[in-house]
Amino acid sequence: MTEVKVPALAESISEVTLSRWLVKDGDYVELDQPLCEFETDKASQELPSPVAGIIKLIANDGDDLKIGALICNIDETAARPAGAEKKEAAPKAEEKKAEPKKEEPKKEEPKKDEKSYATGTPSPAAKKILDEGGVKNTDVKGSGVKGRITKEDAIKAVRDKANMPTREAFTRNERREKMSRLRKTISERLVYSKNSTAMLTTFNEVDMTAINKIREKYGDTFKKKNEVGLGMMSFFTKAVCLALEKFPSVNASIEENEIVYHDYADISIAVSTPKGLVVPVIRNAESLSLAGIEKKVKELAIKGRDGQLTMDEMTGGTFTISNGGVFGSLMSTPIINPPQTAILGMHKVQDRPMAIDGQVVIRPMMYVALSYDHRIIDGKESVSFLVAVKDFLENPHKMLLGADPVDLLLDI
């Protein structure tokens, strides 16, 4: 009998939540088959089976468990069930075209008696559709291989829900749900940030005309070559990295009685997931090209959506960029992500009348906000940093050399 315990996931983690079992009590599990999903204060992580055998569940869904706590036993001496043997032999049976009628009942039996990890599990595309449509996996019957929920299953489930009557008129019902470990950690960190930093916010606005023209002119070519779209995040990340070189205190952090200055820019990007907001990190963003940044943003966003971010990908940022504009936010005051000292908030691009050279013209404008810790960053530095970011975005050619090429040429 093999005891399966909560593994040590990271030095800072002493407790996890068993968010859900992926197998049932009494199932025969294979070596390395995912058994359950743990939720930490950073992300979710699956636990693979160390052996093959019959599983006996001990912990339950939703249990808070200490590192090293026993969650199940696996009897590796147990014989493999007959259904599992038939499932392995299925490919050979399909090759015997001479006896199709005898093989049909054998294929149906495992569907009734067997469960697998795929049963009731949505594909990544289906999961996104279900999450956005507010439909639970358990409410959908999968039609894919081994009961997996396909994209078509998800679309149908969301449509069926939309056609159902909403809630009862004048209802007074309430429901209570346990706060997830991730949501609990987010709330604690936000309160800590507000109470432990001297946070102020300064605002500015950016004319996105130049960026939009570049994206419109080179977007298709960029995507064909790099297999990723040319979004605004890469421009903002590059502009931020260049501005951080000019104002290192904005890229610093406080550790006890010392200020730690970073000679690199590890940019945290806020990503909204079904379980809450997470901030994975783009390492050494200052050394990446626009294509490199876009590829990393896409990779982290997909991992965040699918709950596959690792602990290393979630820690150690030196500056954060949050894009509330994707949800329609016109202006906000983002909260600092400790131990960082500043965060940049992007917002919705909106056509507005602007006075330029004595004429009123319509321009695509974005409000930007910089929240900063006044203990390290003075008002002059914060405003100058935000003006530098604005200047790089409105004059993208300056990002090539970190300054105006003409100024460098003339040494002025």
BELUR-V975014 format. One record per backbone hydrogen bond with DSSP energy under -0.5 kcal/mol. NH is the residue of the N-H (numbers start at 0). CO is the residue of the C=O. If there is no record, write none. Layout:
NH|CO ; NH|CO
This chain:
1|73 ; 2|0 ; 3|71 ; 4|2 ; 5|68 ; 8|6 ; 12|9 ; 13|11 ; 15|64 ; 16|38 ; 17|62 ; 18|16 ; 18|36 ; 19|36 ; 21|34 ; 22|34 ; 25|54 ; 26|23 ; 28|26 ; 28|52 ; 31|48 ; 32|29 ; 34|46 ; 35|46 ; 36|19 ; 37|44 ; 38|16 ; 39|37 ; 39|42 ; 44|37 ; 46|35 ; 47|45 ; 48|32 ; 52|28 ; 53|74 ; 54|26 ; 55|72 ; 56|54 ; 57|70 ; 58|70 ; 61|17 ; 62|59 ; 64|15 ; 64|62 ; 66|13 ; 67|5 ; 68|65 ; 70|3 ; 71|3 ; 72|55 ; 73|1 ; 74|53 ; 75|73 ; 77|74 ; 84|80 ; 85|81 ; 86|82 ; 87|83 ; 88|84 ; 89|85 ; 89|86 ; 91|88 ; 92|88 ; 93|89 ; 94|90 ; 95|91 ; 95|92 ; 96|94 ; 98|95 ; 99|96 ; 102|98 ; 103|99 ; 104|100 ; 105|101 ; 106|102 ; 106|103 ; 107|103 ; 108|104 ; 109|105 ; 110|106 ; 111|107 ; 111|108 ; 112|108 ; 113|109 ; 118|115 ; 119|146 ; 120|117 ; 121|119 ; 122|148 ; 126|122 ; 127|123 ; 128|124 ; 129|125 ; 130|126 ; 131|127 ; 132|128 ; 133|129 ; 133|130 ; 134|129 ; 138|135 ; 139|136 ; 141|139 ; 143|147 ; 146|143 ; 147|144 ; 148|120 ; 149|147 ; 153|149 ; 154|150 ; 155|151 ; 156|152 ; 157|153 ; 158|154 ; 159|155 ; 160|156 ; 161|157 ; 162|158 ; 163|159 ; 163|160 ; 170|167 ; 183|179 ; 184|180 ; 185|181 ; 186|182 ; 187|183 ; 188|184 ; 189|185 ; 190|186 ; 191|187 ; 192|188 ; 193|189 ; 194|190 ; 195|191 ; 196|192 ; 198|196 ; 199|371 ; 201|369 ; 203|367 ; 205|365 ; 207|205 ; 207|363 ; 211|207 ; 212|208 ; 213|209 ; 214|210 ; 215|211 ; 216|212 ; 217|213 ; 218|214 ; 221|217 ; 222|218 ; 223|219 ; 224|220 ; 225|221 ; 226|222 ; 230|228 ; 234|230 ; 235|231 ; 236|232 ; 237|233 ; 238|234 ; 239|235 ; 240|236 ; 241|237 ; 242|238 ; 243|239 ; 244|240 ; 245|241 ; 246|242 ; 249|246 ; 250|247 ; 251|248 ; 252|259 ; 253|338 ; 254|257 ; 257|254 ; 259|252 ; 259|257 ; 260|258 ; 265|263 ; 266|264 ; 266|281 ; 267|265 ; 267|318 ; 268|279 ; 269|320 ; 270|277 ; 272|275 ; 275|272 ; 277|270 ; 279|268 ; 280|312 ; 281|266 ; 282|280 ; 284|264 ; 284|281 ; 285|264 ; 286|283 ; 287|284 ; 292|288 ; 293|289 ; 294|290 ; 295|291 ; 296|292 ; 297|293 ; 298|294 ; 299|295 ; 300|296 ; 301|297 ; 302|298 ; 303|299 ; 304|300 ; 305|301 ; 306|302 ; 306|303 ; 307|302 ; 308|302 ; 313|309 ; 313|310 ; 314|310 ; 314|311 ; 317|265 ; 318|265 ; 319|341 ; 320|267 ; 321|343 ; 323|321 ; 323|345 ; 325|322 ; 326|323 ; 327|324 ; 328|323 ; 333|331 ; 337|335 ; 339|336 ; 340|251 ; 340|317 ; 342|370 ; 343|319 ; 344|368 ; 345|321 ; 345|343 ; 347|328 ; 349|347 ; 349|364 ; 351|362 ; 353|360 ; 355|353 ; 355|358 ; 358|355 ; 360|353 ; 360|358 ; 362|351 ; 362|360 ; 364|349 ; 364|362 ; 365|205 ; 367|203 ; 368|344 ; 369|201 ; 370|342 ; 370|368 ; 371|199 ; 372|340 ; 373|197 ; 373|371 ; 375|372 ; 376|372 ; 377|375 ; 381|377 ; 382|378 ; 383|379 ; 384|380 ; 385|381 ; 386|382 ; 387|383 ; 388|384 ; 389|385 ; 390|386 ; 391|387 ; 392|388 ; 393|389 ; 394|390 ; 397|394 ; 398|395 ; 399|396 ; 401|397 ; 402|397 ; 407|403 ; 408|404 ; 409|405 ; 410|406 ; 411|406
